[in-house]
């Protein structure tokens, strides 16, 4: 085993060596600008980009012409939401999203609110999923867009996207989904799911950082959006800027590999994830899984070890790279807003660890991680006044704490 | 974030972990913080009623490594001090000793509060004896 062990694949992934090899010629040999229409350098680069476009489209059941390249999913989300709000301003100004979305969606919506849009942030149920009836009730004749992520980056829950797409279609509202964590991990099909816009990112699927794509539906309905970056009119006018050919080639190859290997890989992920879960829950009491296991990415485990604070746990397992929803580990010193949205209380967020398994993890690593986490949780519980009180039968919710 | 060597040492080898009998009239117990805030410290002192010297100090802490280190250090400092000397311990002393970064200063404040709460509890109890 090589240390430290990386188990934070929701944050980013290494570039798959096969992806790296596919990208290699496009740095120094095939360096043309795909927009150069009058010589072979440009044609070769264009061929590479068009191949990648097909690979990406194939992964999500789209056609190549519906893929717009961006710098990453944050840009894709910005382009989708701002671009729709601007283009369809005459039709309406209401957007529906959810409280557990990524900041790239939430902060984009917040900006649009300042500019006169009305945004509904759906609360999620305790299992992390949006309530479809609440969604139906939130739609008005001013609603132009529903933006709900496919799978959550913290708790891995997979939203009922097909149902959301159906509701959106019935009500004549466009549907955007941030599929950064889902695409390449579980089957995603924009036709079956009635998705009009979909964001993906290269570096979450073993491709390079700095490249992403936005799927924009061309038929039934033909979706239009206002460009957010002005310039040479690349990407059918939706996103100007010289194409990041190496990145695009990498994203395409990453999608092709993910599509080919998904059945076997998702099975392997679920096996390892379940083994980790079973070992932890078998050895420790008062362990809670955040978000439903019924509808979840195969590689995600978000789990709270009650009476143990997340950052102190990370300190004890410092040869393992994972992340925590604890306030102490966040830049804002606030516990995870996603876990808070589940309504379980801040203490559950402070005690949470997110394991994100990936392509290069081994079963041996899973066994090591489980053993190490159990050892450190047990040690920290010996140190925990809360665990001691719990063992004495004291109901911690009834204690008068001196909040500070 | 990188931790100072002293924080790591206290985290890896916490001193004086444990609990004293809350019902003992010579024991003062302080419990500060809240689970929702991400840290709770329990600090206890056992005072020799004739000399007024703290003979034993124990802690248990739910919190980040710096909170654990602050309370562990506090118990080391408390042993052998008189009650009044204990009250003179300032959070800034803990910050300096452990080289705590600005975002972790609240851990040292919590430790100072825990010391004060434990001594207060002892004083209240001994006044009744």
Interface residues (C-beta under 8 A of the other chain):
Chain A: X307 X308 X309 X311 X312 X315 X316 X326 X327 X328 X333 X335 X345 X346 X347 X350 X382 X383 X384 X385 X386 X387 X388 X396 X401 X402 X403 X404
Chain B: X3 X8 X11 X14 X17 X19 X31 X32 X33 X34 X35 X36 X37 X38 X39 X40 X41 X42 X60 X61 X62 X63 X64 X65 X67 X68 X103 X106 X109 X110 X113
